Amino acid sequence: MTNLFTSNIAIIEARWPKVASAIKNQSIAHLDAHLVQGKNQTISVDGIQLSSRHDRMAEVQLNISQLPLQSHSVYLYGLGLGDLPRELLLHYPLEKLTVTLLNLAVTRLVLSYTDQTDWLSSPKCELELAKLKTSFLTPFITSSAELVLADDDAASLRNKILIHYQTRFAARAHQAEDPQILERFKQNEQLIQEDSDISELYSNPCEHIIVIGTGPSLEASMPQLKRITESNKRPLIIAVDTALKPLLKEGIKPDIVVSIDADINAVHLLPEASKGIKLVYFPRLAKETLMSWQGKRFVAYGKQRLYDSLRKVKHHDTLYTGGSVLHTSVDLAVKMLAKHVYLIGCDLSFPNNKTHTGWADGELNMHISAQASHQWVLNNREEKVTTSLSFISYIDALESYIKIHPETHFYTTSELGAKIEGCAYLALDNLGSKL
């Protein structure tokens, strides 16, 4: 125990005894930590620098510049080297700063080798531990290093922060004024006028609907899925667009395929094999891809302002998307009044180190090698499974959707896939007995 740690922890014990106890009980022996010298000095932990070694204060000012003007109460996620709380509390007119610790071992290390007593003593400061149910609150800034190094107890909070950034970034590709999108809409105006409205599918309610994604678990599900589709109790089957290829390869023909992404084309939709299959689409697909579809087509819009120009051309009902065609497929099932929705191949993660069924690594713009080990969720065995930032955001959106539809029972048949709150696990072998 260093003299610096003694001074720092004394203040924390006096003000936040539970936080102090957690820090004191934390070992730092497992950390690969060392000093890094550049223009400034910083600490590297497990290969991650806790701050810039070139200009620490420039990094601090860049972070603070992201805050709304005249922010009186701010949330800081991750301590870093203490530069952010010090600058905010000592040089900005804040009324309150809440600092949430994302990694206790890193916190103990920093408290052992740096003096943090100045800002810890500020009456405007609150110090708290990240817990599994900690809320993500704004306005905020964060230590990017500790997002990578976050403890398991802070993983849920870290994911919410990353989703926030991901959502802002993804929104750039869906601007209502985007000339490429508007041109695609213009090309599809005739189809928008002629094709059926999605609401026509609501007139035949189905109690049981299977929604099929393209996750790795779909491959092992094929034999049982084929038996279900050939049985007398065959439920309605909705497949996302990229699942069609592996399904048809196994002789499984879905009733409906849903497609919303501008990049989906004939390679994914296999129009030569589409006879008798209904296509539900957003008008962002290319006209030639839609025209080649042999089954009946149904138009739907998203709820975003992006589709306002099309609503003036012709009204069509809306379907939900939380960033993925899976959300749209699930919403369709609910609007068809399904009492029970079964998710097959909807892993939203990479069990067995695979991204999808029927597609090679990278073919669907997802590379397993690019996934950082710190991006993980729990599966239905309560084990960690690697995932992507996009999938984390899809899980969050799906869980929010499920929460507002208590009239529908949701099940997932993927034991190794991501655990989805509000979605019960049902072994595929037992699905037949539910139908």
LINURZI-V740201 format. One record per residue. N is the residue number from 1. RES is the residue in three letters. SS is DSSP state (alpha for helix, beta for strand, coil for the rest). NEAR is the number of other C-alpha atoms within 10 Angstrom. Layout:
N/RES/SS/NEAR ; N/RES/SS/NEAR
//
This chain:
1/MET/coil/8 ; 2/THR/coil/11 ; 3/ASN/alpha/13 ; 4/LEU/alpha/17 ; 5/PHE/alpha/20 ; 6/THR/alpha/12 ; 7/SER/alpha/15 ; 8/ASN/alpha/23 ; 9/ILE/alpha/25 ; 10/ALA/alpha/15 ; 11/ILE/alpha/17 ; 12/ILE/alpha/20 ; 13/GLU/alpha/15 ; 14/ALA/alpha/10 ; 15/ARG/alpha/17 ; 16/TRP/coil/15 ; 17/PRO/alpha/14 ; 18/LYS/alpha/14 ; 19/VAL/alpha/17 ; 20/ALA/alpha/21 ; 21/SER/alpha/13 ; 22/ALA/alpha/13 ; 23/ILE/alpha/23 ; 24/LYS/alpha/16 ; 25/ASN/coil/11 ; 26/GLN/coil/15 ; 27/SER/coil/13 ; 28/ILE/coil/14 ; 29/ALA/coil/9 ; 30/HIS/coil/8 ; 31/LEU/coil/14 ; 32/ASP/coil/11 ; 33/ALA/beta/17 ; 34/HIS/beta/13 ; 35/LEU/beta/11 ; 36/VAL/beta/16 ; 37/GLN/beta/12 ; 38/GLY/coil/10 ; 39/LYS/coil/11 ; 40/ASN/coil/13 ; 41/GLN/beta/15 ; 42/THR/beta/20 ; 43/ILE/beta/23 ; 44/SER/beta/18 ; 45/VAL/beta/18 ; 46/ASP/coil/12 ; 47/GLY/coil/11 ; 48/ILE/beta/15 ; 49/GLN/beta/20 ; 50/LEU/coil/24 ; 51/SER/coil/24 ; 52/SER/coil/19 ; 53/ARG/coil/18 ; 54/HIS/coil/14 ; 55/ASP/coil/13 ; 56/ARG/alpha/18 ; 57/MET/alpha/15 ; 58/ALA/alpha/11 ; 59/GLU/alpha/16 ; 60/VAL/alpha/18 ; 61/GLN/alpha/14 ; 62/LEU/alpha/10 ; 63/ASN/alpha/16 ; 64/ILE/alpha/17 ; 65/SER/coil/11 ; 66/GLN/coil/11 ; 67/LEU/coil/14 ; 68/PRO/coil/12 ; 69/LEU/coil/7 ; 70/GLN/coil/9 ; 71/SER/coil/15 ; 72/HIS/coil/13 ; 73/SER/beta/15 ; 74/VAL/beta/20 ; 75/TYR/beta/19 ; 76/LEU/beta/21 ; 77/TYR/beta/27 ; 78/GLY/coil/31 ; 79/LEU/coil/25 ; 80/GLY/coil/24 ; 81/LEU/coil/24 ; 82/GLY/coil/20 ; 83/ASP/alpha/18 ; 84/LEU/alpha/24 ; 85/PRO/alpha/24 ; 86/ARG/alpha/17 ; 87/GLU/alpha/15 ; 88/LEU/alpha/20 ; 89/LEU/alpha/21 ; 90/LEU/alpha/13 ; 91/HIS/alpha/9 ; 92/TYR/coil/13 ; 93/PRO/coil/12 ; 94/LEU/coil/16 ; 95/GLU/coil/13 ; 96/LYS/beta/18 ; 97/LEU/beta/21 ; 98/THR/beta/18 ; 99/VAL/beta/23 ; 100/THR/beta/21 ; 101/LEU/beta/26 ; 102/LEU/coil/30 ; 103/ASN/coil/24 ; 104/LEU/alpha/24 ; 105/ALA/alpha/23 ; 106/VAL/alpha/28 ; 107/THR/alpha/20 ; 108/ARG/alpha/21 ; 109/LEU/alpha/21 ; 110/VAL/alpha/21 ; 111/LEU/alpha/23 ; 112/SER/alpha/19 ; 113/TYR/alpha/15 ; 114/THR/coil/15 ; 115/ASP/coil/17 ; 116/GLN/coil/22 ; 117/THR/alpha/18 ; 118/ASP/alpha/13 ; 119/TRP/alpha/19 ; 120/LEU/alpha/21 ; 121/SER/coil/15 ; 122/SER/coil/14 ; 123/PRO/coil/12 ; 124/LYS/coil/15 ; 125/CYS/beta/18 ; 126/GLU/beta/17 ; 127/LEU/beta/17 ; 128/GLU/beta/16 ; 129/LEU/beta/21 ; 130/ALA/coil/24 ; 131/LYS/coil/17 ; 132/LEU/coil/12 ; 133/LYS/coil/11 ; 134/THR/coil/16 ; 135/SER/coil/11 ; 136/PHE/coil/16 ; 137/LEU/coil/14 ; 138/THR/coil/13 ; 139/PRO/coil/14 ; 140/PHE/beta/21 ; 141/ILE/beta/19 ; 142/THR/beta/21 ; 143/SER/coil/22 ; 144/SER/alpha/18 ; 145/ALA/alpha/17 ; 146/GLU/alpha/24 ; 147/LEU/alpha/22 ; 148/VAL/alpha/17 ; 149/LEU/alpha/21 ; 150/ALA/coil/23 ; 151/ASP/coil/20 ; 152/ASP/alpha/18 ; 153/ASP/alpha/16 ; 154/ALA/alpha/25 ; 155/ALA/alpha/23 ; 156/SER/alpha/22 ; 157/LEU/alpha/24 ; 158/ARG/alpha/27 ; 159/ASN/alpha/20 ; 160/LYS/alpha/18 ; 161/ILE/alpha/18 ; 162/LEU/alpha/17 ; 163/ILE/alpha/20 ; 164/HIS/alpha/13 ; 165/TYR/alpha/12 ; 166/GLN/alpha/15 ; 167/THR/alpha/14 ; 168/ARG/alpha/10 ; 169/PHE/alpha/10 ; 170/ALA/alpha/12 ; 171/ALA/alpha/10 ; 172/ARG/alpha/10 ; 173/ALA/alpha/10 ; 174/HIS/alpha/12 ; 175/GLN/coil/14 ; 176/ALA/coil/15 ; 177/GLU/coil/11 ; 178/ASP/coil/12 ; 179/PRO/alpha/10 ; 180/GLN/alpha/10 ; 181/ILE/alpha/20 ; 182/LEU/alpha/18 ; 183/GLU/alpha/11 ; 184/ARG/alpha/16 ; 185/PHE/alpha/22 ; 186/LYS/alpha/16 ; 187/GLN/alpha/16 ; 188/ASN/coil/20 ; 189/GLU/alpha/15 ; 190/GLN/alpha/12 ; 191/LEU/alpha/17 ; 192/ILE/alpha/23 ; 193/GLN/alpha/14 ; 194/GLU/alpha/12 ; 195/ASP/coil/12 ; 196/SER/beta/17 ; 197/ASP/beta/20 ; 198/ILE/alpha/21 ; 199/SER/alpha/17 ; 200/GLU/alpha/11 ; 201/LEU/alpha/16 ; 202/TYR/alpha/14 ; 203/SER/alpha/10 ; 204/ASN/coil/9 ; 205/PRO/coil/16 ; 206/CYS/coil/18 ; 207/GLU/coil/17 ; 208/HIS/beta/21 ; 209/ILE/beta/25 ; 210/ILE/beta/24 ; 211/VAL/beta/24 ; 212/ILE/beta/26 ; 213/GLY/coil/26 ; 214/THR/coil/27 ; 215/GLY/coil/25 ; 216/PRO/coil/26 ; 217/SER/alpha/25 ; 218/LEU/alpha/24 ; 219/GLU/alpha/17 ; 220/ALA/alpha/12 ; 221/SER/alpha/16 ; 222/MET/alpha/18 ; 223/PRO/alpha/12 ; 224/GLN/alpha/13 ; 225/LEU/alpha/23 ; 226/LYS/alpha/16 ; 227/ARG/alpha/13 ; 228/ILE/alpha/19 ; 229/THR/alpha/17 ; 230/GLU/coil/11 ; 231/SER/coil/11 ; 232/ASN/coil/8 ; 233/LYS/coil/13 ; 234/ARG/coil/17 ; 235/PRO/coil/18 ; 236/LEU/beta/18 ; 237/ILE/beta/19 ; 238/ILE/beta/29 ; 239/ALA/beta/28 ; 240/VAL/beta/26 ; 241/ASP/coil/27 ; 242/THR/coil/27 ; 243/ALA/alpha/25 ; 244/LEU/alpha/26 ; 245/LYS/alpha/20 ; 246/PRO/alpha/19 ; 247/LEU/alpha/22 ; 248/LEU/alpha/14 ; 249/LYS/alpha/10 ; 250/GLU/coil/13 ; 251/GLY/coil/11 ; 252/ILE/coil/20 ; 253/LYS/coil/22 ; 254/PRO/coil/23 ; 255/ASP/coil/14 ; 256/ILE/beta/24 ; 257/VAL/beta/25 ; 258/VAL/beta/26 ; 259/SER/beta/27 ; 260/ILE/coil/24 ; 261/ASP/coil/17 ; 262/ALA/coil/13 ; 263/ASP/coil/11 ; 264/ILE/coil/17 ; 265/ASN/coil/19 ; 266/ALA/alpha/14 ; 267/VAL/alpha/10 ; 268/HIS/alpha/18 ; 269/LEU/alpha/24 ; 270/LEU/coil/18 ; 271/PRO/alpha/18 ; 272/GLU/alpha/10 ; 273/ALA/alpha/15 ; 274/SER/coil/20 ; 275/LYS/coil/12 ; 276/GLY/coil/14 ; 277/ILE/coil/19 ; 278/LYS/beta/20 ; 279/LEU/beta/25 ; 280/VAL/beta/26 ; 281/TYR/beta/23 ; 282/PHE/coil/22 ; 283/PRO/coil/27 ; 284/ARG/coil/22 ; 285/LEU/coil/20 ; 286/ALA/coil/18 ; 287/LYS/alpha/18 ; 288/GLU/alpha/12 ; 289/THR/alpha/16 ; 290/LEU/alpha/19 ; 291/MET/alpha/12 ; 292/SER/coil/14 ; 293/TRP/coil/21 ; 294/GLN/coil/17 ; 295/GLY/coil/15 ; 296/LYS/coil/15 ; 297/ARG/beta/21 ; 298/PHE/beta/23 ; 299/VAL/beta/23 ; 300/ALA/coil/24 ; 301/TYR/beta/24 ; 302/GLY/coil/18 ; 303/LYS/coil/13 ; 304/GLN/coil/13 ; 305/ARG/alpha/13 ; 306/LEU/alpha/17 ; 307/TYR/alpha/20 ; 308/ASP/alpha/14 ; 309/SER/alpha/14 ; 310/LEU/alpha/19 ; 311/ARG/alpha/14 ; 312/LYS/alpha/8 ; 313/VAL/alpha/13 ; 314/LYS/coil/12 ; 315/HIS/coil/15 ; 316/HIS/coil/19 ; 317/ASP/coil/14 ; 318/THR/beta/20 ; 319/LEU/coil/21 ; 320/TYR/coil/20 ; 321/THR/coil/22 ; 322/GLY/coil/17 ; 323/GLY/coil/19 ; 324/SER/coil/20 ; 325/VAL/alpha/22 ; 326/LEU/alpha/28 ; 327/HIS/alpha/20 ; 328/THR/alpha/25 ; 329/SER/alpha/28 ; 330/VAL/alpha/30 ; 331/ASP/alpha/21 ; 332/LEU/alpha/24 ; 333/ALA/alpha/28 ; 334/VAL/alpha/22 ; 335/LYS/alpha/17 ; 336/MET/coil/20 ; 337/LEU/coil/20 ; 338/ALA/coil/23 ; 339/LYS/coil/17 ; 340/HIS/beta/20 ; 341/VAL/beta/22 ; 342/TYR/beta/26 ; 343/LEU/beta/25 ; 344/ILE/beta/23 ; 345/GLY/coil/26 ; 346/CYS/coil/23 ; 347/ASP/coil/30 ; 348/LEU/coil/29 ; 349/SER/coil/30 ; 350/PHE/coil/23 ; 351/PRO/alpha/22 ; 352/ASN/alpha/12 ; 353/ASN/alpha/13 ; 354/LYS/coil/19 ; 355/THR/coil/27 ; 356/HIS/coil/30 ; 357/THR/coil/21 ; 358/GLY/coil/19 ; 359/TRP/coil/18 ; 360/ALA/coil/13 ; 361/ASP/coil/15 ; 362/GLY/coil/13 ; 363/GLU/coil/11 ; 364/LEU/coil/14 ; 365/ASN/coil/9 ; 366/MET/coil/16 ; 367/HIS/coil/14 ; 368/ILE/alpha/17 ; 369/SER/alpha/11 ; 370/ALA/alpha/9 ; 371/GLN/coil/15 ; 372/ALA/coil/13 ; 373/SER/coil/12 ; 374/HIS/coil/17 ; 375/GLN/coil/21 ; 376/TRP/beta/24 ; 377/VAL/beta/26 ; 378/LEU/beta/17 ; 379/ASN/beta/21 ; 380/ASN/coil/20 ; 381/ARG/coil/14 ; 382/GLU/coil/12 ; 383/GLU/coil/14 ; 384/LYS/beta/17 ; 385/VAL/beta/24 ; 386/THR/beta/24 ; 387/THR/coil/26 ; 388/SER/coil/23 ; 389/LEU/alpha/18 ; 390/SER/alpha/18 ; 391/PHE/alpha/21 ; 392/ILE/alpha/23 ; 393/SER/alpha/22 ; 394/TYR/alpha/21 ; 395/ILE/alpha/23 ; 396/ASP/alpha/16 ; 397/ALA/alpha/18 ; 398/LEU/alpha/23 ; 399/GLU/alpha/16 ; 400/SER/alpha/14 ; 401/TYR/alpha/18 ; 402/ILE/alpha/19 ; 403/LYS/alpha/14 ; 404/ILE/coil/9 ; 405/HIS/coil/13 ; 406/PRO/coil/11 ; 407/GLU/coil/13 ; 408/THR/coil/17 ; 409/HIS/beta/17 ; 410/PHE/beta/22 ; 411/TYR/beta/20 ; 412/THR/beta/25 ; 413/THR/coil/25 ; 414/SER/coil/27 ; 415/GLU/coil/18 ; 416/LEU/coil/21 ; 417/GLY/coil/29 ; 418/ALA/beta/29 ; 419/LYS/coil/25 ; 420/ILE/coil/22 ; 421/GLU/coil/14 ; 422/GLY/coil/17 ; 423/CYS/beta/19 ; 424/ALA/beta/15 ; 425/TYR/beta/18 ; 426/LEU/coil/18 ; 427/ALA/coil/13 ; 428/LEU/alpha/19 ; 429/ASP/alpha/12 ; 430/ASN/alpha/10 ; 431/LEU/alpha/15 ; 432/GLY/alpha/16 ; 433/SER/alpha/8 ; 434/LYS/alpha/9 ; 435/LEU/coil/13
//
